[in-house]
């Protein structure tokens, strides 16, 4: 794994840590400021722009019944953008969602530019595997 | 809109044209060869690698009940990677899915590296709008 991929996975971990801590300030700091941001929560339409995206996170993080853990994360990097694919669920062992998190580099740091989470029809019986190209 | 964004939207249109035409050779040509590819169909787990991804498209394109049109596409570019967010549905006017399509540049051309489509809980009453950052 390259240093860029490791850094993208660390940024992804930071996102789920902020989620778990329900820390809106930390969540806010993880999202890009120099690039457009977009977000698709499970079942939701597309949110465009920092105001709409952060409003959604404030509402979600206020709900203390929401618990999300990340599992099986994989990072893919090309220059100034990266994306991570991972499972999400109340318990990492039984994910019910799958997410694509896109990051852009700002001043050397991977910042979230897009989050797309959606429902899985079935709980995966194994982490995704296979060749990488 | 920048030329890069326009080109990413054209690549995105090409993807939905291949989908509509059920043209597996054209679909295959749209996906990256020099970069890893991944794909998340609605409700499915993550498919990793060209073999798994193309097998899935062969199965989907064989099913002549599947009709998908794209609407409200927006492109976001950073260097060698771009992503497009759009709605999908049997009719563009009544989308029931939302997609994130990630592209990587190969020899000057945007190629699909990742497709993630998921269900919308409700038909959007308007295209997404808002500031771009």
Contacts between the chains, C-beta under 8 A, distances in Angstrom:
chain1	res1	chain2	res2	distance
A	32	B	133	7.8
A	33	B	133	7.8
A	34	B	133	7.7
A	35	B	76	7.4
A	35	B	78	6.8
A	35	B	133	6.5
A	36	B	76	5.7
A	36	B	132	4.1
A	36	B	133	4.5
A	37	B	133	6.7
A	38	B	74	7.6
A	38	B	76	7.1
A	38	B	85	5.6
A	40	B	85	7.2
A	40	B	98	5.5
A	40	B	100	7.0
A	40	B	118	7.4
A	42	B	118	7.2
A	43	B	118	8.0
A	43	B	119	6.6
A	43	B	120	6.3
A	43	B	121	3.4
A	43	B	122	7.9
A	44	B	120	7.5
A	44	B	121	7.0
A	45	B	98	6.7
A	45	B	120	6.3
A	45	B	122	7.8
A	45	B	124	4.6
A	45	B	128	6.1
A	46	B	72	7.7
A	46	B	74	8.0
A	46	B	85	5.3
A	46	B	87	7.9
A	46	B	98	6.1
A	46	B	128	4.0
A	47	B	128	7.3
A	47	B	130	7.6
A	48	B	74	7.4
A	48	B	128	5.1
A	48	B	129	6.8
A	48	B	130	4.0
A	48	B	131	7.3
A	48	B	132	7.0
A	49	B	130	4.1
A	49	B	131	4.0
A	49	B	132	6.5
A	49	B	133	6.5
A	50	B	131	7.6
A	50	B	133	6.3
A	51	B	130	7.5
A	51	B	131	7.1
A	52	B	130	5.5
A	72	B	46	7.8
A	74	B	38	7.6
A	74	B	46	8.0
A	74	B	48	7.4
A	76	B	35	7.4
A	76	B	36	5.7
A	76	B	38	7.1
A	76	B	113	6.7
A	76	B	114	7.2
A	78	B	35	6.8
A	78	B	79	7.2
A	78	B	80	4.3
A	78	B	81	4.2
A	78	B	104	5.0
A	78	B	105	7.6
A	78	B	113	7.7
A	79	B	78	7.3
A	79	B	79	3.8
A	79	B	80	4.0
A	79	B	81	6.4
A	80	B	78	4.4
A	80	B	79	4.0
A	80	B	80	7.5
A	80	B	81	7.3
A	81	B	78	4.2
A	81	B	79	6.4
A	81	B	80	7.3
A	81	B	81	3.5
A	81	B	82	7.5
A	81	B	83	7.7
A	82	B	81	7.5
A	83	B	81	7.7
A	83	B	83	7.5
A	83	B	102	5.5
A	83	B	114	6.1
A	85	B	38	5.6
A	85	B	40	7.2
A	85	B	46	5.4
A	85	B	114	7.2
A	85	B	116	7.8
A	87	B	46	7.9
A	98	B	40	5.5
A	98	B	45	6.7
A	98	B	46	6.1
A	98	B	116	7.6
A	100	B	40	7.0
A	100	B	100	5.3
A	100	B	102	7.4
A	100	B	114	6.6
A	100	B	116	4.4
A	102	B	83	5.5
A	102	B	100	7.4
A	102	B	102	6.9
A	104	B	78	5.0
A	105	B	78	7.6
A	113	B	76	6.7
A	113	B	78	7.7
A	114	B	76	7.2
A	114	B	83	6.1
A	114	B	85	7.2
A	114	B	100	6.6
A	116	B	85	7.8
A	116	B	98	7.7
A	116	B	100	4.4
A	116	B	116	5.5
A	116	B	118	7.1
A	117	B	118	7.9
A	118	B	40	7.4
A	118	B	42	7.2
A	118	B	43	7.9
A	118	B	116	7.1
A	118	B	117	7.9
A	118	B	118	2.7
A	118	B	119	6.8
A	119	B	43	6.6
A	119	B	118	6.8
A	119	B	119	6.9
A	120	B	43	6.3
A	120	B	44	7.5
A	120	B	45	6.3
A	121	B	43	3.4
A	121	B	44	7.0
A	122	B	43	7.9
A	122	B	45	7.7
A	124	B	45	4.6
A	128	B	45	6.1
A	128	B	46	4.1
A	128	B	47	7.3
A	128	B	48	5.1
A	129	B	48	6.8
A	130	B	47	7.6
A	130	B	48	4.0
A	130	B	49	4.1
A	130	B	51	7.5
A	130	B	52	5.5
A	131	B	48	7.3
A	131	B	49	4.1
A	131	B	50	7.6
A	131	B	51	7.1
A	132	B	36	4.2
A	132	B	48	7.0
A	132	B	49	6.6
A	133	B	32	7.9
A	133	B	33	7.8
A	133	B	34	7.7
A	133	B	35	6.6
A	133	B	36	4.6
A	133	B	37	6.7
A	133	B	49	6.5
A	133	B	50	6.3
